[in-house]
Amino acid sequence: MNSDEVYEIKRTWEIPATTPTESGVAILIQFFTKYPSNLQKFSTFKDMTLDELKDNPRFKAHANRIMKVFDDSIQTLDGNCSNLEEIWTKIAQSHFNRQIEKQSFKELKEVILEVLVAACNLNDKQTEIWQKLLDFIYDIIFKTIDQLAHDV
């Protein structure tokens, strides 16, 4: 990413980053609303309603962890991409071990972008920049999943 793109990512990220738990909850609730089958992959949460999830401390903690991973990623954009690779390879490995499939990741990626566009009021150019970042991140995730599946 060039410096102008990094600037736009960091500037627009300030909006959800000011309330990370609430932002993460909004993403996950939208994810489970749009793709309810993904809720079944969470043994801790699968028997809860979406309203119950919103107030659940463990759910909020998970939502906050998601936002922290994105925040850590965005903070490294000025530097070298190997930090991004390290962050997202670990995420891919832990989710592969939980048998989370690529389709779930694709669905989450779609929802993340939808929520960011709405919450940050992104214009077309900013949306393209976020799409570029998410494509890069998800390329790391999918390469890692493919390698892990091949090694099994």
Sequence and secondary structure as in RCSB ss.txt:
>XXXX:A:sequence
MNSDEVYEIKRTWEIPATTPTESGVAILIQFFTKYPSNLQKFSTFKDMTLDELKDNPRFKAHANRIMKVFDDSIQ
TLDGNCSNLEEIWTKIAQSHFNRQIEKQSFKELKEVILEVLVAACNLNDKQTEIWQKLLDFIYDIIFKTIDQLAH
DV
>XXXX:A:secstr
  HHHHHHHHHHHHHHHTSHHHHHHHHHHHHHHH GGGGGG TTTTTS HHHHHH HHHHHHHHHHHHHHHHHHH
TTTS HHHHHHHHHHHHHHHHHTT  HHHHHHHHHHHHHHHHHHHT  HHHHHHHHHHHHHHHHHHHHHHHHHHH
H 
